[in-house]
Amino acid sequence: MNFNSLAFLIYLPAVVGVHWLLPHRFRRIWLLLASYFFYMYWNPLLILLLIASTAVDYCCGRGIEKHRGKAGIPRLLLLLSVCMNLGMLFFFKYWDFFGEIANGLFIALSIPWQVPALDLILPVGISFYTFQTMSYTIDVYRGDAPAEKNIVTFALYVSFFPQLVAGPIENPGNLMPQLKAEHRLNREDLAAGCRLLLCGFFRKCVVADLCGIYVNAVYAGAQRANGLAVALAGALFCIQMYCDFAGYSEIAAGAARLMGVRLMRNFDRPYLAQSYGEFFRRWHISLNRWFTSYVYIPLGGGRRGPGRKILNTLIVFTLCGLWHGARWTYILWGLYAAFWVCLEALLLKKAEAAARRRGIPLDHPVTVLIRRAYMFLIFLPAALLFRAESTAQAGLLLRRLFTGGFGLENALDTLGLSGPSLIALALTLAAMARIHVWGQYDLPPAATATARTQRTVSAAFLVVTIALSWLALLSTQDAAVFAYFQF
């Protein structure tokens, strides 16, 4: 079920209303059934994969705890969990991609073998819930979390509908206790939930979908786009992708908060980062934490010298790129990101030390602005690469970016921007730039003051007005699905 659909606008109040009407002992069963319905809305058969992952990891977690201290058994059960989840992910998401690579090698080596192409349907959210269940079994194996004995609680941890299909990838230590706790309906949670829902819908349905119209126009007409059009499309895609995924995360957090559950923050204003490494610490925080905890640190992190640190960073970002999809552009995006992160790891502290010796204040507004501009400029080619549907299209766009000229008239024509649409886009982006003030997961204490409350209400009214206007305008079109559903 799409968050930005009429079905969800009916589904969410019904689920939340019944949740609060039921006694505590029945709420988890109700939420589990509601979550399964939510997932089955796309394709009922795909629920079998979710149930299989749940059953295997539940049994593995119980087995690991039961046999802790016995040689080999916990490790074997952990291996079973990891292989099952990664095997399921590989089969549905990467079979055809690696099959093509294998077939190319077979042809080059004159081996008469052929990997069949299966053209499988990608189950929505499979990259998210398989990673979440693996984090559970790994934590149980490490002794960082107890094995959950209640199958309903564990199944709900895997399938909790607000974050099921696009995260955040929660760890058991944060989500599981909240699912067990007896929450009480209170005004603070309801207010925060509604506020986050509104902000998320505004980011997605207004900002992201509007930017997507102009980005799609440039990618569809890449042959005639000049460098300025490509640069503007790249900048708009940066905004589109952020508002699409951050919007989903806010809707997820808002829906969960209506039931008293607080999901982790998945974004922390990444475009205010002053380095590429900081950007990735602020962007998709749950995925960054997952790869850090379960891949980077086990590989040795940065403890074994700069050479090993660079190798581990390359491995993590390559896997991160591949996690996003079975496409060479994602792998190249991961390698591009790894290059800059490694370069910063080697040079950034030295550059900062040199600036301090010369009396250049790192916290001066001009210095901060320059560093943020640097981060955004090196992110721009990465955004073009990430959005491209093939390496050929990525290469064409990058050539146009550097050699296509910068005529304003050609750029606006390629984007499809006229006077009124340009004004509408500018107003929308201006509203987006301020929505973070109201879209915080928890408002600061100062927000309770009368003057601040009045400003908040006024800003909320403005956002609602703009959102409803744009939603009315876009209601004649098909609702754009969230981009991260494909991952």
PyMOL commands that set and color helices and strands:
alter all, ss='L'
color gray80, all
select helices_A, chain A and resi 6-21+24-40+44-66+73-108+126-142+151-159+161-163+172-180+187-220+222-224+227-257+270-272+276-282+285-296+306-324+328-357+365-387+391-403+408-415+419-438+445-448+450-474+483-486
alter helices_A, ss='H'
color red, helices_A
deselect
rebuild
show_as cartoon
